């Protein structure tokens, strides 16, 4: 009787951990790529609230064009209230996606087309988005973006 119980326990563990039998569907790199597209589309709405909706409640944003670290939705919305005035449209130039269960990282280089004082500009920056799957939804828990240095003597 005890042997049967142990065998059932082992079989249950094996089947529940195997991707074919798991209720959790594996996340692909394309799924994570799409998260950037979703975030970028929310920029196009002009709504800081919609952009902040991509972030977890306790997310950290280290923004591209501000020296102030943002620690919550209110502060993240404040940043985007100002940034969205520039009508930003992001394009990925180079990306590197890694997935670790319910954590995913997308880092690389992107370019923003912006309008500043009615003049169109391109701002090249490096980025890191760290996502976490929370209640079945991927949300940004950490986002760092910084303008690329124009001159780099180390290249």
Secondary structure, DSSP 8 states (H G I E B T S, - for coil): -HHHHHHHHHHHHHHHHSTTT-SS----HHHHHHHHHHHHHHHHTT-HHHHHTTEEEEEEEE-TT-SSEE-SHHHHHHHHHHHGGG--EEEEEEEEEEEETTEEEEEEEEEEEEEETTEEEEEEEEEEEEEEEETTEEEEEEEEEEE--S--TT-
